[in-house]
C-alpha cells in the first residue's frame, strides 16, 4: 500500500489529535475513494458530450440564477 503526506492547518491537527481513538487514515482513505468514484462517474457521463466548457458555464449560470430567484436572493 502506498503512503501519502498531507499538509493540514495546525488547528485541525490539534483537533485530530484530541480524537486518537479514530483511525484517521481510514477516514481519509474512504473520503478519497468516494471522491475518485465521483470523478469517474462524471467522466463516464461527460466523455461523449458535445458541450463546450463555455456551454457548461452558461447552463450553470442559468441554473444559479433560477435557484437564487427561488430562494429570494435575486
N, C-alpha and C positions, 0 to 999 in steps of 0.2 A: 504494500500500500504506500502511496506517495504521501509526502508531508508538504504542507504549505505554511507560510508565516504571514500573519495579518498584523497590520498596524491599526490599533484602536485608541480612542481618546483615553487619557488617564482616568477620568471619572467613570467611564464604562468599565475599564479594567478593575477598578476598585469595587464596583457593584458586582461584577462577576465573581471576584474573589470572596465576597461575602456569602456566596452560594456554592460552596465547594462540593456539595452533595450532587450537583448537576454535572452530567458528562457533557461539557460544552463542545467537545469535538464532535460528539454525536448530533447535537443540536445544529451545529454549523453544517455538518455533512448532509443532514436532512434538508436544510434550507437550500443549500447549493444544488442538491438533486432535484428539488421541486423547481428551482429557477431554470435549470438546464432543460427539464421536461417542458416548461412553458415556452422556452425559446425554440425547442424542437417542434412543438406544435405550431407555433407562429410561422416557422419556416415552412412546415408542411402545408399550412393554409395559404401561404402567400407565394410559394415558389412558382406557380403558374399565372400569377396575377399580372395583368397588363397595366395596372395603375402605376403612375409615376409617383415619386415622393411628393411632388407638388400636388397631385390629385389627393393623396392621403392627407396632406396638410389642410387642403381646402375642405375635405369632408370632416376632418377633426374640428376645424374652426366652426363649421356649421353646427355640428353636434354640441360643441361647447356653448354656442350662442343659444340654442334651444334649451339646453339644461339650465343655463344661467337665467333665462327668461322664466322658466317654470319655477325656479327657486326664488324668484323675485330679486335677483342680483343685477338685473339689467332693466 
